[in-house]
Amino acid sequence: MATTSTIPPKKASAIPTAPGALPVLGHALQLLRDPLDFVCGLARYGELVRVRLGNHPVVVVCDPELTRRLLLDDRTFDKVGPIYQRSRDVVGTGLAGCPHSGHRRQRRLCQPSFHPHRIPEYAPHFTAAAEHRMASWQDGQVIDVSGELMTMTMRSSVAAMFAAEIPHRVERLLLADLTTLLNGSFRQIISPTVLNRLPTRANRRYQLATERFGRTLREIIDHRRTDRTGPSDLLASLLGAVAPEDPDGRPVLTDQEISDQLRTFFVAGTETTAATLGWALHLLSRHPRVQSTLQAEADAVLGGSPPTAADLPALRTTANVVTETLRIYPPAWMLTRETTRPVVLGGHAFPTASTVAWSPYLLHHRADFYPEPERFDPQRWSDRKPDRTTFIPFGGGPRKCIGDQFALTQATLALAALAARWRFTPVAGPPVKPVAKSTLTPRGLRLRVNRR
């Protein structure tokens, strides 16, 4: 979004550079070792700060108003360039990864799948997956939280997308390949291209998972196209998506486009929701009073029954815990755009093909917007609504996540189901640390579960 001013804009080269860049690697090592501290520390250098991913220069936006301008002008700040090219192994060219030229059409066609009236149809799958996973736990057991929640959210996403019709073998294969892609994508994005091309074991596993994940999704789509008696699920909605301007009502999404949408929804419905729930349980286990309040709400609202979409308005404490968790640990912690034309941002002139990054994590941890930003305080949301400029776990502007209500419903119902049945307490061991992959996930999170 170009700005007007009587003061000539400065060149982008005048933007301060973060210290500590290394030859060839740039700031990649700092991002791999302690990415969150590194990103939050950038704000001390100014509204705009230059970093290097390998030899690729990136300008990080540290100001909420400038971030808002970037998000609103998705034609100028587009999802193109080498970084998005590498991320398409995970999300393809679906809604999350396609350029501006294809986004409006895709969003219009996918919107009916995420219309508010569809959420109650998906909600039973979210609750059933949580109930199914909890049934395998034993009183006093120590669980691998990330693994348990990935399995849970994978099952609920599969059920919402495919009405649980795919074989368990295929389900396990999808989860294994998705895990490999998510674990490796951040390294692929920030590492020099020459390193990604080396025939290392990690690179070979990543390539195999990329090819097999896409092939499995295409086989599922092909089967459904030949068997149109399938259930009414998210895949059926995509297969039947029609352009509003088409008088004949002909489906218009190709198999590849549907596959790419499913890639996006898998990531959002599996990894990001599992990460949010994992962080919520981590925080609750260390704040027993909040956990007790959450459990009292579950008892009062649910009365021993599984949660449903109809319970959502009454689950206010649960929703506040989810919101506060998303503030402290937003799954999509840093993202990028590339300029498609010369533009002025923050008084600096950017040429075409400049890479600009923005970080929900950085904005969510600014003390001028959130006093004591590291403190877990769901009550901060009891008398305020999230501000679209300073609270952006789902992005903003035309490219805001289409599945935000899907994800919030999934997380809220699952958390209510968990709180109604179990108490979570910490166990001795190394401290839990955030792992900043493409999604911000908790490393080494193990908790003891006690039946209530």
PAVODO-61935 format. One record per residue: x, y, z of N, C-alpha, C in turn. Coordinates in steps of 0.001 Angstrom, whole numbers, plus 500000, padded with zeros to 6 digits. Example, Ala and Ser with C-alpha at 12.3 -4.5 7.8 and 13.67 -1.06 7.14 Angstrom:
% residues 2
513190494310507800512300495500507800513200496700507800;512850497750507080513670498940507140512900500030507870;
% end
This chain:
% residues 452
500854498815500000500000500000500000500889501235500000;500894501959498916501747503131498812501268504212499767;502198504961500313501840506052501208502227507373500573;501500508451500939501805509775500427502423510603501524;503438511383501184504123512206502179504920513261501449;505088514407502114505911515457501530507390515162501735;507683514186502605509071513813502865509443512663501954;510493512805501155510885511706500269511176510441501067;510697509295500613510938508054501355512410507674501333;512844507021502401514196506491502453514257505182501675;515409504829501230515578503551500565515505502426501584;515036501269501119514938500118502014516302499732502564;517350500060501830518707499725502290519080500469503560;518327501552503888518616502319505096518039501674506346;517279500615506190516682499915507336517789499229508128;517781499331509456518842498702510261518833497182510119;520023496605510208520191495153510097520436494557511476;519766493445511761519981492764513042521416492274513126;522042492362514278523433491916514403523536490394514396;524750489905514159525034488484514307524919487643513068;524730488250511882524621487458510660525960486810510319;525911485571509832527110484834509444527199484733507929;528413484591507387528534484369505943527750483134505524;527096483214504385526307482124503778525030481843504574;525132481630505882523973481257506687523109482442507090;523678483633507143522919484782507605522505484618509052;521206484810509334520695484666510697520038483300510915;520281482353510012519613481052510091519909480334511405;521169480395511883521503479700513125520761480296514313;520641481607514363519910482238515456518429481853515426;517882481752514216516486481362514090516271479904514483;517262479069514250517134477663514614517374477449516107;518316478196516692518670477982518102517656478589519061;517278479838518849516334480502519757515514481506518952;514634480996518088513945481880517141513031482902517805;512377482531518899511407483444519496512094484623520177;513159484345520904513913485425521529514519486330520459;515007485723519373515594486507518291514558487429517662;513380486880517347512350487676516689511840488783517596;511554488458518875511068489494519790512104490592519992;513377490230519950514436491217520146514590492186518997;514001491882517844514155492763516685513484494112516898;512423494148517704511679495396517880512534496502518475;513598496133519184514435497171519798515212497980518754;515295497454517522516066498145516484515203499062515629;513887498967515741513030499860514972511771499181514469;510953499937513733509701499410513189509960498381512095;511046498568511382511449497662510314512900497255510555;513186495954510455514539495457510716514897494423509652;516122494518509156516564493600508108517261492384508728;516907491186508230517609489958508583517937489226507284;518750488172507396519102487376506211518820485901506476;518088485273505568517893483831505576518820483253504525;519946482722504971520998482393504018521512483706503442;521502483806502120521889485063501471520679485895501074;519493485456501484518256486133501070517873487196502092;517832488473501704517461489529502657515956489555502900;515577489746504165514174489826504564514030491000505526;513012491812505340512721492907506257511564492476507148;511779492491508470510767492092509440510032493339509928;508699493299509863507863494413510323507575494197511801;507929495183512623507777495053514083506674495943514640;505948496630513787504926497578514212503542497083513793;502525497134514684501207496593514330500499497339513206;500624498668513170499953499417512106500565499108510745;501887499015510692502540498665509430502204497231509028;502107496350510029501701494975509734500300494955509158;499419495775509718498042495848509224498007496326507780;498823497324507453498878497810506065499323496698505127;500318495972505553500832494864504735499730493828504487;498998493468505536497982492421505411496796492865504566;496453494143504632495317494626503862495617494716502374;496867494978502034497237495147500615497887493870500096;497073492835499913497635491545499494497983491509498024;497577492527497263497997492585495863499464493009495761;499856493955496607501241494436496598502150493508497392;501675493106498573502451492192499420501870490790499216;502412490099498247501802488864497763502531487627498302;501864486486498203502463485210498611503178484590497416;504278485193497071505095484717495960506553484742496396;507439484269495538508864484312495831509405482990496323;510719482928496546511379481659496880510920481043498186;510584481849499188510166481281500476508832480558500334;507873481182499638506593480505499434506729479315498502;507664479405497566507883478267496686508300477041497491;509145477234498486509593476108499309508474475608500223;507620476498500707506557476087501637505459475299500937;505434475309499619504350474625498900504472473116498943;505607472596499419505683471163499669504624470751500680;504295471670501600503329471358502657501914471753502240;501721472989501788500362473481501538500022473604500062;500936473248499158500650473358497742500340474793497360;499438474948496393499008476293495988497542476492496347;497146475929497485495801476156497993495682477541498587;494638477766499366494363479100499897495532479681500676;496245478843501412497334479351502249498568479714501451;498735479136500262499982479348499542499862479944498159;498628480102497640498480480598496276498742482102496204;499182482611495048499368484062494895498034484780494793;498105486113494854496917486948494795496064486640493567;496696486355492449495968486144491197494968485005491281;495215484017492130494299482894492235493499482859493513;493810483774494440493208483664495771491726483975495794;491280485048495129489874485433495203488980484300494710;489352483699493592488545482609493044488506481424493997;489670481025494509489705479875495390488914480133496668;489044481316497222488344481600498482486834481587498266;486393482147497149484959482171496858484400480751496725;485183479871496108484727478500495912484780477679497200;485741477984498074485888477221499315485030477764500453;484566479009500331483849479650501436482650478840501931;481837478240501043480695477473501553481095476336502487;482285475790502312482739474696503174482974475161504607;483159476480504793483448477020506125482404478034506570;481246478006505918480152478887506337479752478528507769;479364479518508580479006479221509974477991478092510142;477089477922509176476085476868509346476681475471509193;477925475375508649478570474072508512479282473641509800;479640474583510657480418474257511854479721473220512737;478399473333512993477755472288513794477854470899513180;478019470815511849478179469510511215479538468899511540;480545469745511668481894469258511963482096469000513457;481370469743514292481614469709515737481569468309516347;480610467445515991480608466103516591481892465317516334;482527465568515192483790464884514899484885465332515864;484885466617516217485898467129517144485750466468518513;484526466425518999484283465846520316484536464339520316;484069463647519275484239462193519213485712461810519204;486542462586518475487975462282518422488612462441519800;488201463482520537488742463687521889488308462556522820;487041462189522767486539461117523618487235459795523290;487445459530522016488092458278521596489525458203522102;490248459316522000491651459294522426491754459181523943;490908459895524671490956459862526131490621458478526678;489829457720525933489426456388526392490614455445526537;491726455757525869492907454889525939493825455243527102;493548456342527826494412456771528906494081456031530203;495093455879531035494926455246532334495150456283533437;494449456116534544494586457042535664496028457045536164;496635458237536233498016458364536685499050458194535593;498623457955534360499553457744533242500262459043532870;501521458926532451502261460054531892502178459943530372;501649460966529736501430460912528292502378461848527548;502710461464526336503408462327525394502336463223524782;502230464445525269501105465307524932501045465601523439;502179465954522841502167466301521414501711465118520563;502225463926520869501845462748520101500375462418520256;499865462491521492498459462187521737497543463181521028;497899464455521093497037465471520499497118465467518981;498283465161518419498374465031516966497470463901516479;497480462787517181496606461686516809495134462093516936;494814462803518011493439463251518233492964464197517134;493752465239516863493319466227515882493361465669514463;494284464733514213494313464065512925493003463304512714;492557462588513736491322461814513614490129462738513380;490070463847514102488930464752513928488968465429512565;490168465761512065490281466384510750489897465400509649;490359464155509781490008463125508804488497462929508778;487885462885509962486442462681510030485690463847509401;486150465085509657485476466251509091485659466318507582;486836465925507102487112466010505669486556464829504892;486678463620505478486326462410504737485256461576505433;484624462105506478483627461363507251484180460023507715;485452459990508047486122458816508626486021457579507743;485949457803506442485752456647505571487057456015505089;488199456670505304489441456119504765489990455046505703;490695454052505171491240452976506004492247453521507013;492376452827508154493318453258509192494749453283508670;495082452362507765496431452325507204496725453633506469;495756454110505680495934455358504938495993456538505899;495178456491506930495184457552507940496557457662508605;497130456516508970498454456528509607499521457039508646;499403456685507373500364457147506378500292458657506210;499079459195506155498917460643506046499546461351507238;499310460833508435499860461462509633501381461406509636;501948460254509254503407460117509246504040461083508247;503475461165507049504047462050506030503849463513506384;502679463843506940502442465225507348503423465634508443;503681464732509392504637465025510462506025465278509904;506452464464508946507765464659508312507838466008507604;506786466368506893506775467641506171506817468822507137;506027468755508189505988469872509133507292470000509907;507900468868510239509171468911510962510297469471510100;510225469240508796511328469636507928511138470912507156;509904471420507083509643472555506189510345473830506633;510399474097507951511049475329508414512535475306508068;513167474151508275514588474032507916514769474231506410;513867473688505622513962473845504169513815475311503755;512957476043504480512684477434504116513863478346504435;514468478160505618515490479125506039516907478708505636;517097477468505163518435477011504793518753477403503356;520025477609503053520414477878501665519971476735500754;519565477070499540519052476074498592520050474950498360;521330475277498332522342474263498046522337473166499111;522046473519500355521995472518501415520763471627501284;519661472197500815518438471414500653518544470402499519;519473470640498602519620469744497459520576468587497717;521273468635498845522208467551499151521438466251499427;521971465110499002521255463828499180521380463276500598;521064464110501587521131463664502978519899462816503305;519985462097504413518854461269504828517618462129505085;517810463282505754516680464152506065516035464689504791;516868465109503829516330465619502573515596464536501797;516117463313501809515455462223501091514112461883501740;514073461855503070512814461580503764511781462671503473;512254463907503445511358465020503178510765464915501774;511612464584500795511143464478499415510154463326499265;510455462187499900509555461040499838508199461386500446;508207462043501603506949462416502254506155463389501390;506838464332500737506171465288499861505419464572498743;506115463651498085505506462948496947504382462022497398;504595461295498493503606460310498916502363460970499508;502551462070500231501424462788500821500480463277499722;501052463892498689500238464371497576499559463228496834;500284462127496646499719460986495925498551460367496698;498684460261498015497607459681498830496349460537498756;496500461859498844495336462739498746494670462630497382;495461462552496322494876462447494982494114461133494812;494614460064495422493916458774495334492569458838496060;492531459517497198491273459673497932490269460469497092;490739461550496476489865462388495649489356461597494444;490248460848493806489869460066492629488800459034492993;488966458397494146487979457407494581486616458063494804;486615459246495426485346459912495701484667460393494421;485463460797493429484863461243492170484141460085491478;484652458871491631484013457716490987482881457148491836;482820457546493104481763457080493996481082458294494608;480090458830493917479442460061494342478387459827495414;478338458592495967477386458301497038478004458561498409;479194459159498418479891459402499672479126460357500575;479572460484501820478858461307502802479018462800502535;478229463588503269478315465041503170479404465523504121;480604465715503594481733466148504404482443467281503686;483600467676504216484314468803503625484773468485502203;485205467256501958485624466882500608484456466968499640;483279466498500057482104466582499189481779468029498853;481954468914499845481694470331499616482653470905498583;483928470511498662484911470988497686484647470411496305;484299469129496242484009468497494950482808469140494274;481878469628495067480680470239494506480727471742494415;481893472351494733481996473819494704481748474340493298;480895475349493183480567475931491883480796477427491941;481086478004490779481245479452490691479867480104490712;479650481118491563478335481752491646477849482299490314;478789482707489452478384483310488177478070482274487110;478256480976487408478019479921486426476552479500486479;475751479797485430474320479461485472474063477964485484;475011477176485003474820475724484952475223475034486254;475864475768487178476241475189488454477209474037488336;478191474167487462479148473083487258480306473188488252;480692472067488906481866472096489792483097472545489015;483927473370489649485030473981488905486405473769489531;486497473185490732487810472941491318488410471667490721;489647471757490254490317470580489706490784469668490839;491181468440490484491687467516491504492911468088492206;493795468733491438494998469306492047494637470436493002;493657471259492621493238472353493504492610471807494782;491803470770494652491190470167495845492264469540496726;493224468865496098494325468277496863495078469350497634;495330470488496992496050471568497664495224472163498810;493889472256498631493058472742499729493110471771500904;493052470477500609493104469483501678494439469537502416;495531469793501691496830469964502338496755471089503368;496191472210502942496079473368503829495234473040505052;494091472384504820493186472105505929493774471057506870;494579470133506328495250469161507184496196469863508154;496988470783507628497942471498508475497203472290509549;496155473039509116495421473877510055494651473044511074;494056471938510611493213471158511502493961470147512338;495214469884511997495978468870512722497104469495513532;498133469957512865499321470459513555499026471709514376;498360472696513768498177473960514485497230473799515674;496159473010515501495231472808516625495870471956517706;496633470939517311497338470122518306498322470976519093;499020471872518406499964472755519098499239473671520077;498107474234519660497342475121520536496850474372521773;496303473182521573495829472390522714496991471978523619;498122471613523005499283471234523801499760472366524683;499859473561524107500273474706524906499235475035525983;497950474876525657496910475144526652497050474199527845;497267472915527589497422471955528686498702472225529473;499765472614528771501016472974529445500782474138530410;500103475175529935499855476353530769498904476025531921;497871475248531640496916474893532690497564474040533774;498465473141533375499114472274534360499964473084535330;500423474250534897501256475106535739500459476230536393;499168476257536132498278477243536767497034476500537247;497181475753538351496090474880538812494790475627539125;494870476883539554493633477617539838492834477851538556;493539478195537493492857478383536210492266477053535743;493036475977535930492540474668535521491280474299536310;491266474589537581490082474295538399488868475103537932;489087476371537578487999477205537061487466476634535754;488375476206534900487987475610533623487161474344533851;487591473514534788486880472275535062485508472539535670;485408473550536530484110473904537109483139474340536015;483643475073535025482788475474533914482330474262533117;483250473334532856482885472128532107481813471335532846;481952471239534171480962470508534967479588471184534886;479586472506535018478325473244535051477631473248533693;478409473421532628477822473552531290477474472194530689;478363471230530848478192469948530168477406468935530992;477527469016532309476790468093533150477105466632532884;478346466345532521478754464972532279478571464501530859;477969465305529988477779464938528582478910465499527731;479192464891526582480205465449525676479782466833525192;480712467749524988480355469094524518479854469085523078;478957470004522776478432470162521427478572471619521005;478291471886519746478363473263519254477389474164520004;476278473610520469475297474408521210475841474901522539;476886474245523061477472474642524347478469475787524216;478880476106523013479958477084522828479689478428523494;478486479016523381478274480331524022478493480317525529;478261479174526176478407479096527633479824478749528071;480662478326527148482037477928527487482971479133527394;482681480173528176483433481417528070484856481276528615;485003480627529774486354480446530320487200479601529372;486607478562528819487329477709527868487785478525526671;486891479338526131487249480179524981488353481165525350;488306481737526569489346482675526992490701481982527135;490694480735527607491951479983527701492531479759526301;491681479413525346492151479221523969492712480528523414;492002481630523632492461482930523126493806483314523733;493943483158525047495200483517525701496336482606525254;496029481346525022497048480421524503497502480862523119;496566481250522280496912481721520934497714483018520983;497490483828522013498294485047522145499733484701522504;499900483840523497501252483528523968502007482660522970;501318481690522391501968480753521473501191480647520159;501184481710519347500475481612518067501141480563517165;500386479598516648501010478534515839501794479075514647;501178479989513892501887480608512770502642481816513316;503862481575513772504577482591514555505276483633513691;505640483282512443506240484262511531505930483851510096;505544484832509273505206484568507878505811485650506992;505808485407505687506424486360504774505496486709503615;505800487827502990505176488260501735506285488825500847;505979488982499564506939489589498639506244490683497843;506923491817497666506312492937496954506255492657495456;505123493000494862504937492789493420505109494082492626;505358495175493323505600496468492682506319497355493680;506916498459493237507547499376494188506503499919495160;506876500041496431505921500462497444506669501158498580;505974502039499275506532502719500442505839502174501678;506625501730502648506095501220503910506960501767505039;506329502415505991507065502972507120508095504014506720;507794504752505652508717505787505198509885505272504391;509908503984504066510988503399503284510452502880501954;511215503121500886510824502680499550511349501268499302;510443500356498987510811498971498693510682498717497197;511703498166496572511579497812495170510748496531495004;510379496239493798509687494992493496510551493802493914;509892492719494349510549491461494752511301491577496074;510893492524496933511445492598498279510658491636499178;511355490889500014510693489970500947510484490672502280;509233490640502755508857491296504006508229490240504911;508630490199506177508097489221507133507317489934508229;506360489236508812505594489755509950505409488629510947;505320488985512221505323487974513262504201488195514279;503172487335514285502177487404515345502803487263516730;503801486405516854504446486206518155505042487510518661;505732488238517798506353489503518192505289490487518684;504210490648517914503173491610518300502449491182519569;502203489887519714501482489385520892502288489521522179;503594489755522063504442489839523252504962491252523491;504326492226522883504702493611523149504008494090524414;504807494535525384504272494931526689503398496180526604;503560496988525541502731498182525428501293497846525034;501070496644524530499715496212524207499185495179525200;500096494378525739499706493324526676500610493393527908;500160494076528967500979494162530187501377492766530674;502615492636531103503166491339531504502874490283530437;503402490482529249503017489629528112503347488151528275;504317487807529134504657486401529316503725485709530308;502894486473530997502006485892532020500759485309531385;500431484071531765499220483404531300498033483919532107;497170484691531461496066485336532165494818485342531277;494067484235531253492839484203530434491841485288530800;491916485792532042490988486826532481491166488138531713;492306488307531073492512489553530328491509489667529167;490872488545528823489902488556527723488459488594528216;488262488668529525486900488659530047486160489956529762;486892491061529607486241492345529365486791493054528127;487427492307527247487917492908526005487861491878524891;487650492363523692487670491492522527489037491604521859;489482490546521207490774490620520509490783491741519477;491842492523519493492002493615518541492611493089517250;492011493422516135492456492851514856493817493376514407;494329494404515101495648494930514751496758494301515588;496476494024516854497520493510517745497341492043518122;496210491431517728495968490009517974495663489348516630;496664488649516079496521488161514702496995486711514547;496512485783515389496955484396515230496500483772513911;495436484337513313494933483825512043495218484775510886;496150485721511107496440486688510066495396487788510047;495231488412508890494265489495508767494108489901507319;493185490810507067492955491265505708492321490189504844;492417490340503519491787489381502606492323487956502743;493554487798503277494140486470503388493994485866504783;493140486458505611492915485873506931492450484431506778;492900483563507675492594482137507596491099481898507452;490708481179506399489300480908506134488709479966507180;489568479183507823489104478196508779489256478622510221;489267479931510500489495480372511877488399479874512820;487131479938512400486050479468513263486057477947513386;486437477266512330486624475809512368487655475456513438;488804476146513406489890475853514338489518476220515770;488868477378515962488480477788517309487452476831517904;486513476391517082485516475427517557486175474098517907;487069473643517036487779472390517278488551472450518588;489294473528518812490109473652520019489244473806521270;488185474605521198487349474862522368486602473603522813;486010472885521863485270471674522221486206470584522727;487372470445522087488324469434522549488825469756523951;489131471037524217489628471417525536488557471212526609;487308471520526279486222471304527231486069469818527546;486179468984526508486073467534526710487215467024527585;488415467521527364489573467108528156489422467546529611;489006468794529812488887469329531173487790468625531971;486759468164531279485651467511531974486040466147532524;487053465518531939487389464138532300488697463995533084;489645464922532879490988464703533401491573465958534035;492490465725534970493329466794535510494749466549535015;495431467616534639496770467523534051497781468173534989;498853467428535300499884467953536191501257467736535563;502223468618535868503575468487535297504297467262535862;505308466820535132506182465747535614507614466260535569;508469465627536373509872466037536401510529465755535056;511452466608534690512167466423533436512669467748532908;513290467741531736513783468980531142512645469962530907;512939471249530954511885472244530726511324472145529313;510040472410529210509378472405527902509802473658527143;510235473465525913510687474593525102509909474659523797;509656475879523319508991476006522025509930475592520890;509401474858519948510139474515518734509514475305517600;510255476261517068509727477119516020509981476483514664;509107475557514302509115475017512952508200475926512139;507581475404511095506568476214510414505450476556511386;505218475654512360504247475885513427504979475862514758;504542476697515689505186476794516999504659475677517895;505485474684518175505039473510518926505872473321520194;505301472648521227506045472396522458506903471143522350;508180471277522653509097470131522599509162469455523969;509047468118523966509227467351525191508130467537526216;506907467828525768505815468064526716505210466728527150;505428466397528423504858465191529029504082465626530268;502879465120530424502041465468531571501433464204532158;501165464279533457500464463186534118498954463470534068;498189462462533709496744462616533646496102461829534776;495211462477535502494464461823536585492972461986536305;492296460853536366490861460880536103490141461674537191;489223462531536779488470463332537743487312462517538328;
% end
